[in-house]
Amino acid sequence: MARGRPLKMTPERARAVLDGLRLGLSRTIAANAVGISKSTIANWAARSEAFRMQLEQAEAEAERMLIGLDLSLDVRQAAEESAAELGIDPEVLMAAMEEELRKRLGDGST
């Protein structure tokens, strides 16, 4: 017979926290979304090396995603400004830029 209170760390909760972090949520918001506190996540990480590594990986993935979004917004803004100066459609300029990038990166999708 089990004693004490039920464990807060279930595979479902851990997965939900990690999914939230991958989407760019803070630990506090990810924790609140599954009904736990930020300190509970810290406790889980302290007790489980595997979970701690998954946390770090999820946060790194989110950071890469957010940096990519920020860069793509900067590129889009620059393309819109350049297109306006050149008097052409910004979407045409973005398509040309994407094609050129694929060529330079050796992507065979062009």
C-alpha positions in Angstrom: 0.0 0.0 0.0 1.4 3.4 -1.0 2.0 5.9 1.7 2.3 9.7 1.7 0.9 12.1 -0.8 0.7 11.2 -4.5 3.7 12.2 -6.7 3.3 15.4 -8.6 5.8 14.3 -11.3 3.8 12.2 -13.7 5.0 11.4 -17.2 2.1 13.5 -18.5 2.9 16.5 -16.4 6.6 16.3 -17.2 5.8 16.1 -20.9 3.4 19.0 -20.7 6.0 21.2 -18.9 8.6 20.3 -21.5 6.2 21.0 -24.4 5.4 24.4 -22.9 9.1 25.2 -22.6 9.7 24.2 -26.2 7.0 26.7 -27.2 8.9 29.5 -25.3 6.9 29.6 -22.1 8.7 30.4 -18.9 9.1 27.8 -16.3 6.6 29.6 -14.1 3.9 29.7 -16.8 4.6 26.1 -17.9 4.3 25.0 -14.3 1.1 26.9 -13.7 -0.4 25.4 -16.8 -0.1 21.9 -15.4 -1.1 22.9 -11.8 2.4 22.9 -10.1 4.8 25.6 -9.0 8.1 26.6 -10.5 9.8 25.2 -7.4 8.3 21.8 -8.2 10.1 21.8 -11.6 13.3 22.7 -9.8 12.8 19.8 -7.4 12.1 17.4 -10.2 15.3 18.6 -12.0 17.3 18.2 -8.8 16.1 14.6 -8.3 16.3 13.5 -11.9 19.3 14.1 -14.1 17.4 12.9 -17.1 14.6 15.5 -16.5 17.1 18.2 -15.9 18.8 17.5 -19.2 15.3 17.5 -21.0 14.6 20.8 -19.4 17.8 22.3 -20.7 17.2 20.9 -24.1 13.6 22.1 -24.3 14.7 25.6 -23.3 17.5 25.6 -25.8 15.1 24.6 -28.5 12.8 27.4 -27.6 15.7 29.9 -27.6 16.7 28.8 -31.1 13.1 29.0 -32.3 12.7 32.5 -30.8 16.0 33.7 -32.3 14.9 32.4 -35.7 11.6 34.2 -35.4 13.4 37.4 -34.4 15.8 37.1 -37.3 13.0 36.3 -39.8 11.1 39.4 -38.6 14.2 41.5 -39.0 14.8 40.1 -42.5 11.1 40.6 -43.4 11.3 44.2 -42.2 14.5 44.9 -44.1 12.9 43.3 -47.2 9.8 45.5 -46.9 11.9 48.6 -46.5 14.1 47.7 -49.5 11.2 46.8 -51.6 9.5 50.1 -50.9 12.7 51.9 -51.9 12.9 49.8 -55.1 9.2 50.1 -55.8 8.6 46.4 -56.0 6.4 43.9 -54.1 8.0 42.9 -50.8 6.7 39.3 -51.3 8.6 39.1 -54.6 11.8 40.3 -52.9 11.3 37.8 -50.1 10.9 34.9 -52.5 14.0 36.0 -54.4 16.0 36.2 -51.2 14.8 32.7 -50.1 15.8 31.3 -53.5 19.2 32.9 -53.3 19.7 31.5 -49.7 18.7 28.0 -50.8 21.3 28.2 -53.7 24.0 29.4 -51.3 23.2 26.7 -48.8 23.1 24.0 -51.4 19.4 23.2 -50.8 18.2 21.2 -53.8 14.6 22.3 -53.4 14.9 25.1 -56.0 
